[in-house]
Amino acid sequence: MNVNENEKIFTKSFFLIFGALLFTALVMYALMSTVTEYATAMGSTAMIAGLVSGIYVFGGLCSRIYSGDALGRVGWRKIAIVFMTIHFMSCLLYFVVDNVALLLIVRFIHGIGFGASANAIVTIASAILPKKRFSEAFGYFMLGTTMAVGLGPFIGGFLYDFSGAYGCFIAAGIFSAMALLFMLLIDIDKYDVNNEIPDDKEYSGIEKVIEFGAVPVSLFTAITSLGYVSILSFYRLYAVEVNLTGIFSWFFIIYSICLVVTRPLAGKIQDNGGDRIVCVVGIIAQSIGILLIALIPSTFTVIICAIGTALGFGTLNSACTAIITRNTPQHRRSYALSTFFIFCDATIGFGPALLGCFVSESTGYAPLYLISSVITLVALPICLYALRKTD
């Protein structure tokens, strides 16, 4: 195989792992947009409906903690297939749910299947993608999540309106089955590096969960994700408050379109110009965008905020995953990726409760976005510290 062949991005294995990512993420976003409505229709309060949504992330967090060590100890293929099967079977369990308590249990189990599956998918992708064009290739790979963010809520909402919750559950089952099929078609053992590592790679204690070298990058990405969470969790309520429901309904479509353009471009810039420029620009753009919708809510500033958030969390999610993967020894990559997702999942899972403290009847939601803008900017010095040696 010549050098050019080694540097190809769009191989059979790439499309298979991309499909696994896309369909796994579609399940998450299609159900996330409708499961709270389903829980409310079953008679739950708004708080319990929010818990139904959030417990999925908590389940994913638990399995990510486990899967970082398990991927290295048990093997990539076994972990990927087992947890993607759990992910698929959980979609079928929704059909037997007849009360909110059972729905909470199914959501938690479903989250467990998702968290470890996502870890396995990204770990396997890190071995499939070409090393000399890694950031660019990773940008293309992460478009699977980008497409899911845009298509998932649309598909979920359409099916819920057309055929109710069961239509959403059928779609989720099909999507998870497709993801499992794509994973089964990949020759995972060809890429699994664990067989090449000496037997002295035993780890104990916190090293079975956390890769310390990945913490600084994970930390500033998690802080940046708080800005994204403020939009994801409260934009519908804020849209009503400022009378901008029309343009806010397009927010994630604009966000996704922007990411389709910027992620591959950012990957090329990252490969050629270094990590710092991509991350610094992203943090500043997101902070400005959120600040604008807090101070001057309008159609124009909502569009600017969607673009800024895409350049921020959307691009950083891909860029920082690439940084961690590139800068971590192969036998510690699963731990590093687990560390990264634990930080981000914790923020996305618990962030809404934290940010909700800044909302009151007298001030509305604007202070929440002001605080989110400031918090996003706090990530900047941590980013500069974390990337001081990477460029």
Stockholm file with secondary structure:
# STOCKHOLM 1.0

chainA/1-391         MNVNENEKIFTKSFFLIFGALLFTALVMYALMSTVTEYATAMGSTAMIAGLVSGIYVFGGLCSRIYSGDALGRVGWRKIAIVFMTIHFMSCLLYFVVDNVALLLIVRFIHGIGFGASANAIVTIASAILPKKRFSEAFGYFMLGTTMAVGLGPFIGGFLYDFSGAYGCFIAAGIFSAMALLFMLLIDIDKYDVNNEIPDDKEYSGIEKVIEFGAVPVSLFTAITSLGYVSILSFYRLYAVEVNLTGIFSWFFIIYSICLVVTRPLAGKIQDNGGDRIVCVVGIIAQSIGILLIALIPSTFTVIICAIGTALGFGTLNSACTAIITRNTPQHRRSYALSTFFIFCDATIGFGPALLGCFVSESTGYAPLYLISSVITLVALPICLYALRKTD
#=GR chainA/1-391 SS CCHHHHTCSSCHHHHHHHHHHHHHHHHHHHHHTTHHHHHHHTTCCHHHHHHHHHHHHHHHHHHHHHHHHHHHHTCHHHHHHHHHHHHHHHHHHGGGCCSHHHHHHHHHHHHHHHHHHHHHHHHHHHHHSCSTTHHHHHHHHTHHHHHHHHHHHHHHHHHHHHHCHHHHHHHHHHHHHHHHHHHHHSCHHHHCCGGGSCTTCCCCGGGGTCCGGGHHHHHHHHHHHHHHHHHHHHHHHHHHHTTCHHHHTTHHHHHHHHHHHHHHHHHHHHHHHCHHHHHHHHHHHHHHHHHHHHHSCSHHHHHHHHHHHIIIIIHHHHHHHHHHHHTSCGGGHHHHHHHHHHHHHHHHHHHHHHHHTTCBTTTBTHHHHHHHHHHHHHHHHHHHHHTTTTC
#=GC SS_cons         CCHHHHTCSSCHHHHHHHHHHHHHHHHHHHHHTTHHHHHHHTTCCHHHHHHHHHHHHHHHHHHHHHHHHHHHHTCHHHHHHHHHHHHHHHHHHGGGCCSHHHHHHHHHHHHHHHHHHHHHHHHHHHHHSCSTTHHHHHHHHTHHHHHHHHHHHHHHHHHHHHHCHHHHHHHHHHHHHHHHHHHHHSCHHHHCCGGGSCTTCCCCGGGGTCCGGGHHHHHHHHHHHHHHHHHHHHHHHHHHHTTCHHHHTTHHHHHHHHHHHHHHHHHHHHHHHCHHHHHHHHHHHHHHHHHHHHHSCSHHHHHHHHHHHIIIIIHHHHHHHHHHHHTSCGGGHHHHHHHHHHHHHHHHHHHHHHHHTTCBTTTBTHHHHHHHHHHHHHHHHHHHHHTTTTC
//
